[in-house]
Amino acid sequence: MEKIGFASDHAGFEIKEVIKEYLANKGYDVKDYGTYSEERADYPDFAHALAKGIEENEVTRGIAVCGSGNGISMALNKHPQIRAALAWNTELAKLASAHNNANVLSLPGRFVSHAEAKAIVDAFLTTPFEGGRHADRIKKIPLSQE
């Protein structure tokens, strides 16, 4: 089964823990890049660790959570190989996978319930990339090729 990496700050910790357990129970291999409590923490520290894990093939995709989902997405997207997409409903998660081939799903921990987060994650992980014109667009995202 696919290995999924996780990252959060303090505001996303609870949702991260719920989703980690949910996916582990479904048979996914999970790796947690932190944070490890609800004590105040800075999302870039954990976003960069998750991005590095994807870049070094420790994990195939990631789930990232902060209060709004925005900050952790911004930090992740500084890495040229990362395509982090913020989703707060299943339709956005499906589009992130189908059209953007996102390799990280960012969730707004303060704005989704446990049930909503599980449904969003399921949509993200089970929707295949469509390729075609979308692949051509994705090639144009990086400013430099590494």
N, C-alpha and C positions, 0 to 999 in steps of 0.2 A: 504494500500500500504506500501511497505517496507520503513523503515527509514534509510536514508543514511547520514553518517557523512562526514564532509569536513574539510580539513586542508591545509594550504599553508604558504609559506613565501611570501615576497614582490614580488619575481620574478614569483610566481605562482598565485598571487592574481587575476589578470584579467581573466585567464582561469577558476579559481575556481568560480568566480562570474558568468561567462557565463554558466558553467555546473550546478551550483546550480539553477539558474533561469530555465534552460532547463528542469531539472528533476522535479522541482516544478510544472512547466506547464504540465508535463506528469502525475502528480498525486502523485509523491513520496513526502514523508515527509522528510525534510532536517534539519540538525543541523550543524551549523557552529562553529568549534572549533578555528577559527582564522587562520591567521591574518585578520585584518579588514581594511587594507589600503595598499597602495604601499610603505609606509614608511618602511625603512630597518627593517627586523625582522629575527629572527633565527628559522629555520625550526624545530629543535628538540623540542622547546617549544610547538608547535602546533601538531607535530607528536605524542608526548607523550600524549597530551590531547585527541586526536582522538583514540589512542590505548586504553586508559583508558575507553573511551566511549563505545568501542566495548566490552572490557572485562567486563564492568558492565551492558551490555545489554541495554544501552541507544540508540544505533544504531546497525543495523545488519551488515552493511558493510561500507566501507569508500572509498572516493576519496581524494587523496593527491597530491599536486602539488608544486614543486619547480622548479628552473631554468632547471636543467637536469633531475630531477626526482630521481636521485641517492641518494642524501643526505637524503631526507625525507624518502625514502625506508629503508635506513640503520638504521635510528632512529626508525622507526616503527618496524622493524624486530628484535630489541632488546627485544621486548615483546614476551614471549613464545607462546601466543595465536594468534599472528598476523602473517599472511602470506601476506606480501605486495609484489606486482609484478609490475615491471616497464614495461609499454607498450607504444610504439610510433606508433603502427598501430593496425588494428583490428585483424589481425591474432594472434599477441602476446597476446592481451586481451582475445581472445577466448581460447587460450591455458592456460592462467593463471587461467581461470575459470574451464575449462574442465579437465585439468590434475593436477593443483596445488590447486584447491579449494581456490584460493586467496580470502581473505576477505577485502583487500584493493588494489585498483588500484592506482598506482603512475603514474603521467603524467609529461613529461618534458615541462614545461610551455613556455620555450623559443624556442621550436623546433616543436610545433604542432599548426596548425591554429585552429580557433574556430570550423570550420566544422569537421576537423580531430578529435578534442577532443570529440565532440558529438558522432561521429561514433565509436570511441574507447570505450567510456563509454557505449553506447548501446550494443556493442559486449560483453563487460565485464558483464553487468547486465543481459543479456538475454541468455547467454550460460550456460547450466547446467553442474554440476560436473559429470564426468563419473564414479567415484568410482572405484571398482575393484582393479587392480594392482596399480592404482594411490593412492588410499586410503592407501594401505600398505606402499607406499613410504612416504606419508605425516606423518604417525605415527613415522617415523624414523627421522624427522626433529628436534624436540626439543631435547636439550641435557639433560634436566631433565623434569620429569613429575610433573606438579603442580596440 
